[in-house]
């Protein structure tokens, strides 16, 4: 019960990495607000967390919209009286050569994968700073470090998440609000279904581990960063469960 009674918001919590984090946090005693734009999947995720004994509610939200990005934090404050942990996990992924990326595609990627992280964090910070305790965990990508062909917009957004994480950590760590990022390698989740099979086959061949990861292999990293004393010394870090794709 490493997160007993901690109040946590997880975005993109209805599938993939977000669902795996929600399930683990539920098992570890957290009180949860799960946010996702897919209502049916979200309902199932909330039910699964409640089965694990968690006090859990769901919020249907599109983080690409300002109100949607803020709604998980608002619901947590309303339901539980504050917020202790924010996991900015929601994201999107599309594939195109740079010459084929429209302005609409670029703007949507930035809104969902980068701007939402800023908006949710900004919403949570007053509560965390007032109580002098908080954890913000931003899910980035190893492509934000190394780049990826046909993924310029995605890699740019995730690089922005990493830069935002470091900068915010410098601002608030003295108040015991710790901000860190997780930069997974390719993970077998619904997020990568839109990538073509050639890209995925070539990517797997590049990995020293020889395979993509699984969502349940990422969730313990989030638990480490959210917990005490395990997460106490991580400040502005980017942890890389990436099958060896990036070795800083």
Backbone as CSV, one residue per row, in Angstrom:
resi,resn,N_x,N_y,N_z,CA_x,CA_y,CA_z,C_x,C_y,C_z
1,UNK,0.836,-1.208,0.000,0.000,0.000,0.000,0.867,1.252,0.000
2,UNK,1.690,1.380,-1.009,2.635,2.491,-1.056,1.974,3.843,-1.308
3,UNK,0.737,3.834,-1.801,0.047,5.094,-2.104,-1.237,5.240,-1.293
4,UNK,-1.262,4.652,-0.117,-2.489,4.631,0.673,-3.035,6.036,0.902
5,UNK,-4.290,6.240,0.449,-5.040,7.486,0.595,-4.488,8.647,-0.240
6,UNK,-3.476,8.431,-1.040,-3.020,9.485,-1.940,-4.074,9.720,-3.021
7,UNK,-4.247,10.992,-3.371,-5.252,11.379,-4.367,-4.553,11.572,-5.706
8,UNK,-4.914,10.743,-6.682,-4.175,10.713,-7.942,-5.107,10.896,-9.132
9,UNK,-4.644,11.672,-10.090,-5.315,11.843,-11.377,-4.450,11.199,-12.447
10,UNK,-5.054,10.397,-13.295,-4.351,9.766,-14.403,-5.124,10.066,-15.677
11,UNK,-4.490,10.702,-16.637,-5.147,10.966,-17.915,-4.826,9.859,-18.907
12,UNK,-5.715,9.696,-19.875,-5.547,8.585,-20.810,-5.576,7.251,-20.103
13,UNK,-6.479,7.117,-19.136,-6.441,5.990,-18.198,-7.283,4.803,-18.614
14,UNK,-7.919,4.868,-19.776,-8.837,3.798,-20.151,-8.181,2.666,-20.920
15,UNK,-6.911,2.825,-21.299,-6.237,1.769,-22.048,-4.732,1.939,-21.934
16,UNK,-4.000,0.937,-22.381,-2.558,1.037,-22.499,-1.841,1.348,-21.201
17,UNK,-0.847,2.217,-21.295,-0.023,2.562,-20.136,-0.868,3.196,-19.035
18,UNK,-1.788,4.061,-19.389,-2.622,4.713,-18.384,-3.434,3.723,-17.575
19,UNK,-4.008,2.741,-18.238,-4.789,1.723,-17.539,-3.899,0.879,-16.636
20,UNK,-2.707,0.530,-17.111,-1.786,-0.247,-16.284,-1.376,0.533,-15.034
21,UNK,-1.130,1.827,-15.178,-0.791,2.655,-14.016,-1.974,2.745,-13.068
22,UNK,-3.170,2.948,-13.606,-4.361,3.029,-12.768,-4.559,1.742,-11.969
23,UNK,-4.398,0.609,-12.627,-4.587,-0.677,-11.943,-3.578,-0.859,-10.814
24,UNK,-2.330,-0.489,-11.056,-1.302,-0.628,-10.029,-1.527,0.362,-8.891
25,UNK,-1.857,1.591,-9.207,-2.131,2.584,-8.171,-3.324,2.165,-7.316
26,UNK,-4.340,1.568,-7.954,-5.499,1.090,-7.200,-5.076,0.024,-6.208
27,UNK,-4.245,-0.888,-6.642,-3.758,-1.960,-5.762,-2.936,-1.408,-4.602
28,UNK,-2.272,-0.287,-4.834,-1.405,0.318,-3.817,-2.124,1.331,-2.942
29,UNK,-3.457,1.416,-3.051,-4.238,2.184,-2.083,-4.590,3.599,-2.458
30,UNK,-4.309,4.034,-3.676,-4.604,5.416,-4.068,-6.100,5.612,-4.283
31,UNK,-6.531,6.847,-4.052,-7.858,7.290,-4.471,-7.701,7.923,-5.848
32,UNK,-8.539,7.515,-6.793,-8.245,7.765,-8.194,-9.321,8.557,-8.922
33,UNK,-8.850,9.456,-9.778,-9.676,10.054,-10.818,-9.059,9.653,-12.148
34,UNK,-9.820,8.909,-12.942,-9.362,8.458,-14.246,-10.033,9.299,-15.320
35,UNK,-9.235,9.866,-16.209,-9.761,10.709,-17.280,-9.430,10.094,-18.627
36,UNK,-10.407,10.098,-19.512,-10.204,9.569,-20.861,-11.377,10.033,-21.715
37,UNK,-11.163,10.092,-23.020,-12.247,10.528,-23.907,-13.124,9.377,-24.376
38,UNK,-12.727,8.141,-24.115,-13.512,6.978,-24.533,-14.363,6.501,-23.357
39,UNK,-15.630,6.862,-23.381,-16.495,6.659,-22.220,-16.662,5.192,-21.851
40,UNK,-16.864,4.320,-22.828,-17.105,2.903,-22.518,-15.872,2.261,-21.895
41,UNK,-14.715,2.497,-22.493,-13.484,1.945,-21.934,-13.191,2.519,-20.556
42,UNK,-13.517,3.791,-20.385,-13.292,4.435,-19.094,-14.166,3.810,-18.016
43,UNK,-15.400,3.525,-18.348,-16.293,2.887,-17.387,-15.733,1.544,-16.943
44,UNK,-15.190,0.787,-17.884,-14.594,-0.509,-17.542,-13.357,-0.343,-16.663
45,UNK,-12.554,0.682,-16.935,-11.350,0.923,-16.145,-11.710,1.298,-14.711
46,UNK,-12.712,2.153,-14.553,-13.154,2.533,-13.213,-13.657,1.316,-12.451
47,UNK,-14.444,0.485,-13.120,-14.968,-0.716,-12.463,-13.834,-1.645,-12.028
48,UNK,-12.820,-1.790,-12.873,-11.697,-2.663,-12.528,-10.933,-2.132,-11.330
49,UNK,-10.753,-0.828,-11.248,-10.049,-0.249,-10.102,-10.862,-0.376,-8.825
50,UNK,-12.167,-0.231,-8.933,-13.018,-0.411,-7.761,-12.983,-1.850,-7.264
51,UNK,-12.878,-2.781,-8.194,-12.766,-4.195,-7.805,-11.495,-4.446,-7.009
52,UNK,-10.477,-3.637,-7.238,-9.232,-3.745,-6.483,-9.299,-2.978,-5.162
53,UNK,-10.470,-2.446,-4.847,-10.673,-1.782,-3.570,-10.470,-0.288,-3.582
54,UNK,-10.247,0.298,-4.752,-9.950,1.722,-4.816,-11.214,2.562,-4.818
55,UNK,-11.131,3.709,-4.178,-12.139,4.760,-4.314,-11.823,5.457,-5.633
56,UNK,-12.687,5.309,-6.625,-12.319,5.703,-7.984,-13.521,6.285,-8.714
57,UNK,-13.282,7.390,-9.453,-14.292,7.953,-10.328,-13.674,8.177,-11.712
58,UNK,-14.539,8.297,-12.704,-14.090,8.557,-14.058,-14.596,9.896,-14.561
59,UNK,-13.808,10.517,-15.416,-14.176,11.789,-16.038,-13.958,11.650,-17.540
60,UNK,-15.022,11.791,-18.301,-14.884,11.766,-19.750,-14.329,13.117,-20.193
61,UNK,-13.152,13.104,-20.793,-12.464,14.356,-21.091,-11.574,14.201,-22.311
62,UNK,-11.569,15.223,-23.145,-10.654,15.318,-24.274,-9.567,16.315,-23.889
63,UNK,-8.354,15.834,-23.619,-7.301,16.719,-23.136,-6.801,17.672,-24.208
64,UNK,-7.224,17.457,-25.447,-6.891,18.399,-26.494,-7.622,19.717,-26.366
65,UNK,-8.661,19.741,-25.542,-9.399,20.958,-25.242,-8.975,21.475,-23.861
66,UNK,-8.998,22.785,-23.694,-8.515,23.372,-22.441,-9.296,22.824,-21.252
67,UNK,-10.613,22.864,-21.327,-11.429,22.396,-20.205,-11.208,20.911,-19.949
68,UNK,-11.028,20.140,-21.007,-10.790,18.712,-20.843,-9.471,18.417,-20.158
69,UNK,-8.444,19.187,-20.488,-7.138,18.978,-19.861,-7.169,19.297,-18.378
70,UNK,-8.032,20.218,-17.981,-8.106,20.637,-16.582,-9.122,19.843,-15.773
71,UNK,-10.007,19.117,-16.441,-11.170,18.544,-15.758,-10.813,17.442,-14.769
72,UNK,-9.767,16.674,-15.038,-9.389,15.622,-14.096,-8.965,16.190,-12.756
73,UNK,-8.153,17.232,-12.790,-7.719,17.883,-11.551,-8.916,18.488,-10.830
74,UNK,-9.786,19.147,-11.565,-10.968,19.761,-10.947,-11.840,18.708,-10.269
75,UNK,-12.001,17.562,-10.928,-12.824,16.497,-10.345,-12.184,15.925,-9.094
76,UNK,-10.857,15.815,-9.087,-10.158,15.290,-7.914,-10.319,16.230,-6.722
77,UNK,-10.212,17.510,-6.967,-10.385,18.492,-5.892,-11.813,18.444,-5.355
78,UNK,-12.761,18.331,-6.261,-14.157,18.286,-5.835,-14.466,17.008,-5.066
79,UNK,-13.957,15.880,-5.539,-14.277,14.584,-4.934,-13.489,14.316,-3.662
80,UNK,-12.201,14.676,-3.667,-11.301,14.274,-2.584,-10.689,15.450,-1.817
81,UNK,-10.998,16.676,-2.208,-10.535,17.837,-1.458,-9.141,18.314,-1.789
82,UNK,-8.539,17.775,-2.855,-7.197,18.185,-3.243,-6.603,17.166,-4.182
83,UNK,-5.313,17.271,-4.428,-4.626,16.345,-5.325,-3.187,16.167,-4.858
84,UNK,-2.717,14.939,-4.901,-1.339,14.620,-4.504,-0.473,14.199,-5.694
85,UNK,-1.062,13.456,-6.632,-0.301,12.881,-7.738,-1.026,13.165,-9.046
86,UNK,-0.288,13.639,-10.017,-0.830,13.843,-11.366,0.023,13.060,-12.355
87,UNK,-0.619,12.177,-13.102,0.070,11.431,-14.162,-0.476,11.917,-15.502
88,UNK,0.331,12.704,-16.198,-0.045,13.204,-17.518,0.351,12.159,-18.560
89,UNK,-0.573,11.259,-18.829,-0.290,10.135,-19.714,-0.992,10.242,-21.063
90,UNK,-2.106,10.941,-21.143,-2.900,10.970,-22.374,-2.067,11.468,-23.541
91,UNK,-2.253,10.832,-24.675,-1.513,11.251,-25.851,-2.084,10.638,-27.108
92,UNK,-1.585,11.119,-28.229,-1.977,10.580,-29.523,-0.718,10.347,-30.353
93,UNK,-0.857,9.563,-31.403,0.276,9.249,-32.265,-0.231,9.064,-33.685
94,UNK,0.377,9.766,-34.619,0.086,9.563,-36.037,1.399,9.579,-36.793
95,UNK,1.370,9.048,-38.005,2.597,8.854,-38.780,2.481,9.563,-40.123
96,UNK,3.468,10.394,-40.433,3.505,11.064,-41.738,4.880,11.676,-41.939
97,UNK,5.296,11.762,-43.192,6.525,12.486,-43.495,6.310,13.970,-43.215
98,UNK,7.382,14.667,-42.901,7.264,16.074,-42.524,6.564,16.886,-43.617
99,UNK,6.847,16.572,-44.863,6.233,17.313,-45.966,4.729,17.083,-46.069
100,UNK,4.239,16.030,-45.414,2.816,15.698,-45.483,2.050,16.058,-44.213
101,UNK,2.737,16.601,-43.214,2.063,16.985,-41.970,1.369,18.327,-42.183
102,UNK,0.058,18.330,-42.069,-0.691,19.583,-42.210,-0.580,20.387,-40.927
103,UNK,-0.898,21.659,-41.010,-0.897,22.501,-39.825,-1.900,21.991,-38.797
104,UNK,-3.029,21.486,-39.271,-4.034,20.932,-38.346,-3.488,19.723,-37.603
105,UNK,-2.755,18.834,-38.303,-2.142,17.676,-37.653,-1.130,18.111,-36.605
106,UNK,-0.301,19.086,-36.978,0.717,19.590,-36.046,0.060,20.183,-34.798
107,UNK,-0.932,21.030,-35.007,-1.575,21.707,-33.876,-2.300,20.720,-32.969
108,UNK,-2.941,19.706,-33.556,-3.622,18.704,-32.743,-2.625,17.930,-31.892
109,UNK,-1.494,17.557,-32.486,-0.469,16.830,-31.739,0.041,17.664,-30.564
110,UNK,0.323,18.935,-30.808,0.823,19.791,-29.737,-0.224,19.978,-28.638
111,UNK,-1.489,20.110,-29.027,-2.543,20.302,-28.035,-2.707,19.083,-27.141
112,UNK,-2.692,17.901,-27.742,-2.948,16.673,-26.978,-1.714,16.228,-26.203
113,UNK,-0.559,16.218,-26.856,0.626,15.607,-26.254,1.480,16.575,-25.438
114,UNK,1.336,17.879,-25.664,2.188,18.839,-24.956,1.386,19.873,-24.171
115,UNK,0.477,20.564,-24.832,-0.261,21.616,-24.131,-1.063,21.064,-22.951
116,UNK,-1.611,19.876,-23.104,-2.406,19.287,-22.022,-1.574,19.056,-20.769
117,UNK,-0.294,18.734,-20.956,0.598,18.522,-19.814,0.768,19.823,-19.033
118,UNK,0.977,20.907,-19.759,1.072,22.227,-19.125,-0.222,22.585,-18.412
119,UNK,-1.356,22.421,-19.078,-2.632,22.859,-18.504,-2.988,22.083,-17.234
120,UNK,-2.823,20.758,-17.271,-3.156,19.952,-16.095,-2.193,20.237,-14.949
121,UNK,-0.908,20.365,-15.259,0.083,20.643,-14.216,-0.184,21.997,-13.569
122,UNK,-0.447,22.994,-14.390,-0.721,24.334,-13.875,-1.945,24.318,-12.957
123,UNK,-2.936,23.499,-13.306,-4.156,23.408,-12.501,-3.880,22.744,-11.153
124,UNK,-2.989,21.760,-11.153,-2.713,21.004,-9.926,-1.752,21.715,-8.981
125,UNK,-0.878,22.536,-9.523,0.218,23.090,-8.724,-0.211,23.879,-7.496
126,UNK,-1.221,24.753,-7.555,-1.570,25.490,-6.332,-1.893,24.594,-5.146
127,UNK,-2.543,23.470,-5.399,-2.889,22.548,-4.317,-1.648,21.846,-3.788
128,UNK,-0.787,21.412,-4.684,0.434,20.726,-4.262,1.378,21.666,-3.522
129,UNK,1.522,22.868,-4.011,2.426,23.828,-3.367,1.911,24.226,-1.990
130,UNK,0.600,24.361,-1.858,0.028,24.750,-0.567,0.262,23.700,0.493
131,UNK,0.225,22.422,0.113,0.427,21.348,1.093,1.880,20.893,1.171
132,UNK,2.737,21.488,0.320,4.168,21.166,0.278,4.413,19.680,0.051
133,UNK,3.633,19.124,-0.849,3.823,17.728,-1.268,3.079,17.508,-2.579
134,UNK,3.773,16.954,-3.540,3.130,16.613,-4.802,4.066,15.841,-5.700
135,UNK,3.467,15.090,-6.600,4.215,14.351,-7.611,3.527,14.568,-8.960
136,UNK,4.285,15.058,-9.921,3.803,15.173,-11.296,4.662,14.271,-12.162
137,UNK,4.015,13.357,-12.857,4.703,12.363,-13.682,4.197,12.511,-15.111
138,UNK,5.078,12.895,-16.000,4.716,13.138,-17.389,5.226,12.004,-18.274
139,UNK,4.327,11.419,-19.036,4.725,10.335,-19.929,5.164,10.943,-21.257
140,UNK,6.452,10.851,-21.529,7.035,11.367,-22.763,7.284,10.188,-23.705
141,UNK,8.429,10.151,-24.338,8.793,9.059,-25.238,10.287,9.138,-25.507
142,UNK,10.891,7.995,-25.777,12.300,8.010,-26.147,12.523,8.750,-27.459
143,UNK,11.470,8.883,-28.264,11.592,9.627,-29.521,11.741,11.122,-29.277
144,UNK,11.346,11.579,-28.096,11.603,12.961,-27.724,13.076,13.218,-27.463
145,UNK,13.848,12.156,-27.302,15.292,12.259,-27.088,16.050,12.025,-28.394
146,UNK,15.649,11.014,-29.157,16.422,10.607,-30.338,15.762,10.954,-31.661
147,UNK,14.467,11.323,-31.638,13.760,11.597,-32.876,13.301,10.330,-33.567
148,UNK,12.432,10.502,-34.556,11.931,9.357,-35.302,11.461,9.768,-36.678
149,UNK,11.916,9.065,-37.703,11.474,9.358,-39.057,9.968,9.187,-39.174
150,UNK,9.327,10.082,-39.891,7.882,10.114,-40.111,7.109,10.403,-38.829
151,UNK,7.809,10.904,-37.818,7.174,11.231,-36.530,7.670,12.576,-36.005
152,UNK,7.931,13.498,-36.908,8.469,14.799,-36.489,7.574,15.494,-35.477
153,UNK,6.272,15.503,-35.723,5.348,16.211,-34.841,5.265,15.544,-33.477
154,UNK,5.245,14.219,-33.472,5.184,13.474,-32.204,6.468,13.654,-31.404
155,UNK,7.618,13.505,-32.053,8.899,13.650,-31.365,9.073,15.067,-30.826
156,UNK,8.632,16.064,-31.582,8.733,17.444,-31.124,7.889,17.681,-29.876
157,UNK,6.675,17.137,-29.867,5.809,17.296,-28.699,6.412,16.623,-27.477
158,UNK,6.943,15.419,-27.653,7.501,14.692,-26.514,8.808,15.320,-26.030
159,UNK,9.594,15.892,-26.936,10.770,16.650,-26.503,10.336,17.850,-25.674
160,UNK,9.235,18.463,-26.065,8.691,19.559,-25.278,8.276,19.120,-23.887
161,UNK,7.696,17.925,-23.780,7.318,17.394,-22.464,8.545,17.240,-21.573
162,UNK,9.630,16.745,-22.136,10.850,16.555,-21.356,11.412,17.901,-20.911
163,UNK,11.447,18.886,-21.800,11.924,20.208,-21.429,11.042,20.877,-20.392
164,UNK,9.740,20.720,-20.533,8.796,21.261,-19.550,9.020,20.610,-18.188
165,UNK,9.219,19.307,-18.180,9.439,18.569,-16.931,10.657,19.103,-16.185
166,UNK,11.760,19.277,-16.875,12.976,19.771,-16.234,12.792,21.186,-15.699
167,UNK,12.165,22.019,-16.494,12.007,23.420,-16.098,11.076,23.558,-14.903
168,UNK,9.949,22.844,-14.927,9.028,22.914,-13.804,9.651,22.335,-12.543
169,UNK,10.435,21.271,-12.692,11.112,20.683,-11.533,12.018,21.704,-10.847
170,UNK,12.696,22.512,-11.638,13.562,23.550,-11.057,12.759,24.593,-10.288
171,UNK,11.537,24.848,-10.727,10.706,25.853,-10.072,10.144,25.395,-8.737
172,UNK,9.759,24.124,-8.628,8.908,23.728,-7.505,9.493,22.653,-6.593
173,UNK,10.657,22.114,-6.900,11.171,21.015,-6.075,11.472,21.444,-4.648
174,UNK,11.861,22.697,-4.431,12.146,23.167,-3.068,10.904,23.145,-2.196
175,UNK,9.735,23.144,-2.804,8.462,23.037,-2.057,7.979,21.588,-1.984
176,UNK,8.877,20.645,-2.276,8.577,19.212,-2.199,7.511,18.786,-3.207
177,UNK,7.458,19.477,-4.327,6.652,19.034,-5.462,7.647,18.541,-6.510
178,UNK,7.666,17.242,-6.728,8.673,16.615,-7.573,8.073,16.284,-8.935
179,UNK,8.764,16.725,-9.971,8.272,16.593,-11.341,9.274,15.768,-12.133
180,UNK,8.802,14.683,-12.736,9.666,13.791,-13.501,8.925,13.265,-14.716
181,UNK,9.675,12.671,-15.614,9.098,12.114,-16.838,9.488,10.653,-16.998
182,UNK,8.650,9.941,-17.700,8.951,8.583,-18.148,8.978,8.632,-19.673
183,UNK,10.049,8.123,-20.259,10.174,8.114,-21.716,10.247,6.669,-22.200
184,UNK,9.103,6.011,-22.342,9.127,4.615,-22.764,9.620,4.469,-24.203
185,UNK,10.133,3.302,-24.491,10.331,2.917,-25.871,9.002,2.473,-26.454
186,UNK,9.022,1.805,-27.606,7.761,1.321,-28.181,7.107,0.285,-27.267
187,UNK,5.832,0.485,-27.009,5.073,-0.364,-26.104,3.870,-0.913,-26.854
188,UNK,3.564,-2.168,-26.619,2.414,-2.794,-27.273,1.120,-2.280,-26.647
189,UNK,0.603,-1.198,-27.193,-0.642,-0.590,-26.735,-1.458,-0.166,-27.950
190,UNK,-2.727,0.198,-27.748,-3.521,0.703,-28.878,-2.916,1.937,-29.545
191,UNK,-2.045,2.666,-28.843,-1.476,3.891,-29.397,-0.680,3.636,-30.672
192,UNK,-0.016,2.486,-30.762,0.855,2.242,-31.919,0.153,1.508,-33.056
193,UNK,-1.142,1.277,-32.903,-1.855,0.539,-33.949,-1.870,1.281,-35.277
194,UNK,-1.751,2.616,-35.232,-1.781,3.389,-36.463,-0.473,3.402,-37.228
195,UNK,0.593,2.865,-36.634,1.882,2.830,-37.323,1.935,1.623,-38.256
196,UNK,2.589,1.799,-39.395,2.594,0.699,-40.350,3.504,-0.438,-39.889
197,UNK,3.241,-1.615,-40.415,3.940,-2.819,-39.960,5.423,-2.768,-40.297
198,UNK,5.776,-2.112,-41.401,7.189,-2.006,-41.762,7.963,-1.213,-40.720
199,UNK,7.359,-0.111,-40.269,8.013,0.719,-39.247,8.206,-0.089,-37.967
200,UNK,7.170,-0.799,-37.560,7.249,-1.551,-36.305,8.263,-2.700,-36.397
201,UNK,8.294,-3.367,-37.531,9.255,-4.459,-37.698,10.685,-3.935,-37.667
202,UNK,10.927,-2.823,-38.353,12.274,-2.239,-38.364,12.663,-1.744,-36.976
203,UNK,11.698,-1.181,-36.257,11.985,-0.662,-34.921,12.341,-1.796,-33.969
204,UNK,11.602,-2.860,-34.000,11.890,-3.994,-33.116,13.290,-4.543,-33.373
205,UNK,13.708,-4.547,-34.634,15.033,-5.066,-34.979,16.154,-4.191,-34.442
206,UNK,15.865,-2.914,-34.207,16.865,-1.984,-33.675,17.107,-2.166,-32.183
207,UNK,16.151,-2.732,-31.474,16.179,-2.724,-30.022,17.116,-3.792,-29.476
208,UNK,18.048,-3.434,-28.595,18.924,-4.439,-27.996,18.155,-5.564,-27.305
209,UNK,17.023,-5.227,-26.693,16.217,-6.250,-26.036,15.484,-7.122,-27.053
210,UNK,15.295,-6.601,-28.262,14.690,-7.385,-29.329,13.179,-7.423,-29.336
211,UNK,12.540,-6.633,-28.489,11.078,-6.634,-28.464,10.545,-5.319,-27.934
212,UNK,9.280,-5.052,-28.252,8.582,-3.927,-27.666,8.232,-4.259,-26.205
213,UNK,8.007,-3.229,-25.423,7.599,-3.433,-24.046,6.106,-3.636,-23.907
214,UNK,5.686,-3.921,-22.676,4.271,-4.074,-22.353,3.880,-3.008,-21.316
215,UNK,2.629,-2.635,-21.325,2.178,-1.555,-20.459,2.451,-1.848,-18.988
216,UNK,2.294,-3.099,-18.590,2.502,-3.455,-17.183,3.975,-3.353,-16.780
217,UNK,4.870,-3.216,-17.759,6.281,-3.018,-17.451,6.621,-1.539,-17.258
218,UNK,5.712,-0.663,-17.613,5.904,0.775,-17.421,5.292,1.246,-16.109
219,UNK,4.179,0.653,-15.715,3.460,1.104,-14.518,4.332,1.137,-13.261
220,UNK,5.215,0.158,-13.000,6.043,0.230,-11.796,6.986,1.436,-11.760
221,UNK,7.349,1.954,-12.932,8.183,3.152,-12.957,7.391,4.339,-12.420
222,UNK,6.131,4.439,-12.816,5.268,5.504,-12.288,5.067,5.347,-10.787
223,UNK,4.895,4.109,-10.325,4.742,3.879,-8.885,5.989,4.318,-8.133
224,UNK,7.163,4.004,-8.641,8.400,4.444,-7.998,8.420,5.962,-7.837
225,UNK,8.121,6.686,-8.906,8.188,8.144,-8.855,7.119,8.738,-7.944
226,UNK,5.993,8.043,-7.807,4.900,8.560,-6.986,5.053,8.248,-5.508
227,UNK,5.903,7.302,-5.164,5.929,6.764,-3.809,6.981,7.422,-2.932
228,UNK,6.857,7.134,-1.645,7.888,7.500,-0.664,8.353,6.228,0.040
229,UNK,9.655,6.090,0.297,10.728,7.023,-0.032,11.304,6.841,-1.435
230,UNK,10.768,5.878,-2.197,11.371,5.528,-3.466,11.538,6.682,-4.429
231,UNK,10.559,7.586,-4.462,10.615,8.681,-5.416,11.184,9.968,-4.891
232,UNK,11.658,9.965,-3.667,11.990,11.226,-2.988,13.149,12.002,-3.599
233,UNK,14.057,11.344,-4.286,15.246,12.021,-4.801,15.230,12.223,-6.306
234,UNK,14.119,11.919,-6.946,14.018,12.120,-8.387,13.479,13.517,-8.662
235,UNK,14.271,14.342,-9.298,13.909,15.736,-9.585,14.259,16.034,-11.040
236,UNK,13.264,16.268,-11.864,13.501,16.613,-13.255,14.124,15.510,-14.079
237,UNK,13.949,14.276,-13.665,14.574,13.152,-14.352,13.667,12.601,-15.455
238,UNK,14.292,11.975,-16.430,13.568,11.260,-17.477,14.008,9.816,-17.441
239,UNK,13.137,8.955,-16.917,13.451,7.534,-16.786,13.088,6.815,-18.077
240,UNK,13.939,5.881,-18.483,13.834,5.319,-19.817,13.627,3.830,-19.904
241,UNK,12.437,3.316,-19.604,12.159,1.895,-19.874,11.895,1.709,-21.363
242,UNK,12.983,1.532,-22.142,12.847,1.656,-23.595,13.459,0.489,-24.377
243,UNK,13.659,-0.657,-23.747,14.238,-1.834,-24.413,15.650,-1.592,-24.964
244,UNK,16.319,-0.573,-24.424,17.680,-0.267,-24.852,17.764,0.675,-26.031
245,UNK,16.652,1.262,-26.449,16.645,2.116,-27.625,17.441,3.410,-27.403
246,UNK,17.428,3.905,-26.172,18.231,5.086,-25.793,19.015,4.730,-24.555
247,UNK,20.318,4.987,-24.576,21.189,4.768,-23.419,21.912,6.076,-23.112
248,UNK,21.335,6.913,-22.228,21.940,8.228,-21.949,23.353,8.097,-21.383
